């Protein structure tokens, strides 16, 4: 899932780096991702991974890095199955 997220981040946000350059734990802000781009990323994640973010899920803790997004997607998928 991490590779897919990195690819999505680069393509959807038009970043001028390769997916391989994104460190899983590094804050997305370090790559120039601001709040506007995070909104676009959430839409892309919802489309690609079939999850839905609720307002309570839209926190910096959940959107901080690839690792945080991966974990959030896992929780959202688990909650959707209940």
ABEGO torsion letter per residue (X at the ends): XAAAAAAAAAAAAGBABBAAABBAABBAAAAGBBAAAAAAAAAAAAAAAGBBBBAAABBAAAAABAAAAAAAAAAAAAAAAX
